[in-house]
């Protein structure tokens, strides 16, 4: 019988120490270097052991902070519905209020970014046409639950008060409300969800293991004349969120 790989032995050891309450829910583990020294193995072995326990929900990684013992955490319900568009304020905050969570986000906008091939096709523009790109990290009670990268054609909003999604008097109002401010009526959105594994960058931002299961949603908003006005790649971690689609019935 072959000997157990070192990282599995270390994972069992860490699990035992948690079960015996050496570390409890919410505690930050010592550094990998310190644990490696205590256990007489290399830091890569500790990394693999921690990644295994993260995938099993025993530990969680927090970008720039370290590795923690997982606290009991209910999955957040994310509702995808036409009713989520609010006359005022953020659709995400409204979603979080509905499930008793405090919703917030961090964002970074870059203007005049050339459209990559796929984004250009989704927006109905030429490859390389200028766009406004905004990267979001959405938080529920301070914890990351969703990532989104939004693209808007620059020529659509250039010179208006809504050119920056998170700047100016209409910051954070959502695509539908911002477009209405410049006379564009958004009539519908199309969403294409598919499961895949998280990239290393996504995993770091979401505090999950690399290659953890996520739902990737390609969403595009269209004006009433059929023009795409915004497209986004939304990434939702399966371990932290459940996605529910609410479909209105027209009578």
N, C-alpha and C positions, 0 to 999 in steps of 0.2 A: 504494500500500500504506500503510495507516494506521500511525502511529508507535506503538511499544509503550507501554502504560500505564506511568507512573512506578513503580507498586508492583511490576510484574513485572520491570522493570529492576533495582530495588533487591533484589528476591528473588534474581535471578541473581547480583548482586554479593555478597550475603551468602553464597550457596551457594559461590561461587568462593573467598571468603576462608576458608570452612570447609574446602574441598577442599585448599587450599594450607596448611592447618594453622596459620593465624593464630589460630583458635580450635579446640580439640579437644574430644572427647567429655567432657561434664561441665562445660565452661567456661561461666561466666555472661557473656552479651553485655553490652557497654556499654549505658547507658541509651538510650532512644529519642531523647531530646533530643541526646545526643552523636552518635549515628549520623546523625541528621537533619542536624546541623551539618556533619559530615564529607562527607555526600553532597549537600548543597545542596537538600534537599527538606523538606517539612513532616513533623511527627511522625505525622500520620494516614497518610501514605504508608508510613512505617516500620512502623506498626501493621499495615497491610494486608499488607505484605510478610512480616512475621513470622507473621501468622495463616495465610498461605498455606503457609509452610514448616512450621508446626506441623501443619497438616492433612496434609502430605506426610511427616511423621515426621522431618524434619530438625532441628526445634527442639521444645522443650517449654516450656510456661509453668508456673510454680510460683506459686501464689497468695501474694501478699505478699512474694515474693522476687525475681522477675524472669524473664527468658527465658534458657534454657540450650541448649547443643548437646546433642542427644539422645545418651544412652549406649545401647549395645546392651541391649535389654530383651526378655526372653522373655515371651510372654503368660502370665498366670496362669490355671491351670485352676480353675474354680469348679464344684464338683460339687453338683448339686441332688439330694438323695436322702433317703429316710426314715432311712437308716443314719447320716446326719450328726448326728442328735440324740444327744448324749452324756449318760451317766448323771451325769457331773460336768463342770463347766467349760463353755467356750464352743464352740458348733458351728463358728464361724468360725475360731477358733484351731486346732481339730482339722483343718478343711479345709486350712489353710495348712501345718500340720505334714506333712500327707500329700503335699504337693508341695515340701517342703523350704524353706518360707518361714516367716518370723517374723510371726505375725499379731497385730495390735493394733487398737485403735480409739479414737476420741474421740467423746464424746457430749454432748448437752445435753437435759435433760428439763424439760418444762413441765407442771405438773399443772393440772387443772380448766380445760382448753381446750374451748370449745364445738365439737361435731362439725360439720364442713362437710357439705353435702348428700351428696356421694358417699361420704364416710367413714361417715356415719350409715347409709346404705343397706348398705354392706359389713358393718358391725357389727350390723345389725338393731336399731338404736336410733333414737330420734327426733332430727331435726336440732336441733342446739343442746345436746343432752345432753352432760354433762361427760366429758372423756376425759383420759387421760395421754398426752402426745405426746413422743416421744423421737427426736431427729435424730442419726444416726450417720454418721461418716466412717471407713470401714474401711481399714486400712493393711496392705500386705504389704512387709516389709523397709523400713518407714518411708515407703512411697509409697502414695498413695490409689489404691484399686482398686475401691471400691464405696461407694455412698451408700445410706442407708435412712432412711425416716421411718416410725416405728411409732406406732400408735394403739391404746390399750386402753380399754375402758369403765371410767370411774372407779368406778362403783358395784360393779364386780366385785372390785376389790382394795383399796378404801378401808378404812383401819383395820387393814390387815395389814402384815406385814414385807416384802411383795413389791410394794407400791404403786409404788415407784420402780424401774424395770428396772435402773438402774445405781447404786442406793443400798441400804444395809442389808446383812445377812449373806448374801443371795442375789444380790448384784450380779453382772451379767454371766453368769448361769447359763443364759440362754435361756428362751424362752417356756414350753416344755414342762416343764422342771424347776421353774420358778417357780410355774406353775399347780399342779403336783403338791403343792407345799408348802401350798396352801390347799384341798386336797381336790378339785381339778378335774383330770380326766383328759383330756388333749388326744388325740383319736383320729386326726385327719388334718389335712392342710393342702391348700389349693387354690392353684395358681399359674397366673397368666395372663401369659405373656411377649409383648411386642411391641416391634418396633424403632421408634425415633423419633430425633429430633435433640436434643442436649443444650441445655438452657437456658443463658443467660449465667451464672447462679449455679452450676449444675452443672458447667459447663465450667471455671469458675474453681477450684472445689473439687477437681476431678479432674485439673487440669493439662492439659486438652485444649482444642482450638479450639471456640469457640461454634458450635453446630450440628453438631458431630462426632456420629457414629453411636453410639448407646447402646442397650442392651436395658433396657426398663422392665418390671419384674415386679411385678404386683399379687398379693401373697400374703395369704391369710387362714387362720388357725388356728381349728379348730373343736373344741369339747368333745365327749365321747361322746354327749351328748344333743342335739347339732346346733347348739349356740349358738356364734356367732363370739366368740372371746375376744381376738383381736388381728388387726389388719390392717396391712400395711406396703406402701409403695412403694419398691422396690429399683431402683437405677440402676447399671448395669454398663457401663463404656466398652468398646466393641468393639475398640479398638486395643490395650487393655491386658489384656483377659481373654477367655477362651473359656468358654462355659457348656455343661456336660455334664449331662444328666439320666440318673440311674441308677434304673432301674425294677425293683423286686423282683418276683419271680415266686412266687406262692403255689402250692404243690403239695399 
